[in-house]
């Protein structure tokens, strides 16, 4: 739990202190790809703010005009969900099906 807490602290700190930095500052390529795949109507996150907001949306933050920045709980829940999705993506990549030879037809 402490690893996730440090990660959430870092995400929130970067969102508040360096929101326009490139997304690679806080996220791996796989995390960015998973977030982009989950929100096909939005552009792929390019800045820290866009990525953290997308993670918070996974945790239930609505991001309406008057809502203010995402809080600890929504970032925490969103990051836990993102971590599960990234792990699933990695597992799916690791066990891609092998091609089977076609059975020979009789006659």
Secondary structure, 3 states (H helix, E strand, C coil): CHHHHHHHHHHHHHHHHCCCCEHHHCCCHHHHHHHHHHCCCCCCCCEHHHHHHHHHHHCCCCCCCCCCCCCHHHHHHHHHHHHHHHHHHHHHHHCCCCCCCCCCCCC
